[in-house]
């Protein structure tokens, strides 16, 4: 009796694993789960009304296909399927946002700076228990406060377009390089200090540009270490 029962149970597990695989794969390819999205086994299992065993098997299969990446102390996340466009957007944004922030600097109000510092404080509060998606949303709010008063409407349009494009390419860079979060918060304070003391605009532009480039470099160091030198001109 044991043999047939084991066989039936094994077949049921395989069937559930296949169902979980197809469910996950569909959400990844349709970008419901965007690059960097964390795949929490217990949450998925509850959603599919099954144990974590078939879900784990499904994730292993997706990992073998390159759609999922598993890292110790982080867990499973959706892979950056094609990160070339991400790199292009980050390179463009480093230049565009750096210039927009500098042009906006003399028009930023004390209230803007205070609000940006409060947002950065909320980001700092998240460092011990990082939620990459929430952190990225705060990060975008922080930068918008500093470049929103740019007097060049076309430049502002381009910056906002690249931010929107990045949102479609991945959920959060901080899902890939969580250690970058603490550095980012410190760099934010430096940019705020430069704006508050009316530093030369080229210094503000350089600080904002290098801040954006540093995030891309951190990502490349983690995912493509041989390609970091390609950013020398940014």
N, C-alpha and C positions, 0 to 999 in steps of 0.2 A: 504493500500500500504506500510505503514511503516514496518509492521511485516515481509513480505516476503523479502523486501530489506535488512533489518537488518540480516535476516537469511542468505541471499546470501553473504553479506559482512562478516558475521561471518564465514561461510564455507570457503571463500577465505582466511581469516586470518589463519584459522586452517591449510589449505593446504600449505600456505607459511611457517608457523611455522614448519610443518613437513619437508618441503624441506630444510629449514635452519638447522633443527636438523640433518637430514641425511648427509647434506653437512659438517657440523661441526664434527659430530661423525666420519665420514670417515677420515677426516684429522687428528683427534686426534689419532685414532686407528692405522693409517698408519704412525704416527709420523711425518707427515708434520708439525703439530703443536706439538712441544715437551713440556714436563713438564716445567711449568713456563711461557709458551708463553701467552702474554696478548691478550685477546679477546676484541678488540675495536668494540663496536656495530655499530658505524657509518661506519667504514671501511668495516665490513662484509656486512652490509646492501647495501652499494654501490656496492660491489662485486657481490651480489646476485640480485641487481636491485629491492630492496624492501624497505619498511620502517623499522625502528628499532623495531617496535612492535613485529612482528613475530620472529625476531632474539632474542629479549629479552626472549620471551616465550621458544624458543629452548634452550637458555642457562640455563634457570631455570630447564628445564627437564634434561639437562646434569648434572647440579648441583645435582639434586636429585639422579642421578645415580653414583655420586662420581667422574665423569670425569672432572668436572669444580669446581673451588672454587671461591667464591665471597667474597671480603674483602672491607670494607669501606675505602675510600680514595685511594684504589688501583684498584678496579674493578674486572672483571672476568679474570681468568687465568686457564690454563690447570693444573690439579692436578698432583702431583707426584703419579702416579698410583701404583708403587711398588718401594719404596725408599730404600729397603734393599741393593740392589746392589750399589746404590749411596753411602750409608754409608760405605760399604766395600771399595769402591774405594777411598773415602776421607780418610779413616783410613790408607790405604796402601800408598797413596800419601803423607800424612803427614810424614811418616817415610822415604820413598824413596826420596822425594824432599828435605827434610831437610838434608839428608846425601849428596845428589848430590850438593846442594847449598854450603855446607861446603867444600866439596872437590874441588869445582870450585873456591872458594873464592880467593885463592892465585894466580889464573890464570886470574881472571877478570881484564880487562884493565880499565884505567881511562875513556876511551871512552865508554866502556860498562856501567860503573857507570853513566856517564853523560847522556847516552841514556836512561837508566832505570829511572833516576830521571826525565827526560823530559816526559816519558810515564806516570809516576806517577803524574806529574803535569797536564797532560791531564785528568787523572782520577779525580783529585781534581776539575778540572773545570766542571766536569759533576755532581758533587754532588747535586747541587740545582735542576737540571732537569735530574734525573737519567734515562738513557736508559740501562736497565740491560744487554741486549745482547752486546751492544757496550762496556759497562764497563767490562764485562767478557772477551771480546776479548783483550782489553788493559791489563787486569790483566794477561792473559796468556802471552802476549808479555813481560810484566815486568819480570815475573818469568823466562821465557826462557832466557832472557839476563843474569840472575844470575846463572843458572845451566848449561848453554850450554857448558861451558868449563870443565865440569866434565871429569876427565881423565879415568873414568871407562865406557867403551862403553856399557856394559851390563846394568849397572845402569841407564845410560842415556836413553837406549832403553825402560826400564821399566817405567821410569818417563813419557816419551812421550806417551807410550801406555796407561797409566792411564789417562792422560789428554784427549787423544782421546776417551777413554771409557766414561769419564764424559760427553763429548760433545754429546754422544748418549743417555745419561740417562736423561739429562735435558738441557734446553736452558741456564739458568743462575740461580745460587743459589741466586743472588741478587734480582731476581723476588720474591722470598719468604721472604727474610729478607733484604729489602733495607737499613735499618738502619746500617747494617753491613758494608756498603760501606765506610763510613767516617772512621770507625775504621781500616779498611783494608789499607787505604791510609796512616794513621799514622804509622801502623806497617811496611809498606814498607819502610818508611823513617828510621825507627829504624834499619832494616836489612841493608840498604845501609850504615848507619853510622858505623855499626859494621864491614862491609867489608872494608870501607875506612880507618878505624884506625887499621886494621889488628888485630882485636880481636881474642882471642883463637877460634879455629875451633869448639870446643864443644859449645861455646856460640852462634856462628852463626847457627850451626845445631839446637840448641834448639829454637832459635828465629824463624827460618824458619818452624820448625815442629809445634810449638805452634800457629804460624800464620795460618797454614792450619787447625789445630784442632779447632781453635777459630771459623772459618767459619762453620765447621760442628756442633759445639756446639750451635752456633746462630741459625742454621736451626732446630736442635732438640728442642731447647728451644721454638721455634715458633710452630713447628708441633707436637713434641712428648716430652713434658716437663718432663715426668716421666723417660725418657731414657737417659737423659744427664749424669747421674752418670756412665753410662756404658763406658764412654770415659776416665775414671780416669787413665787408664794405658797408654794412648797415649801421 
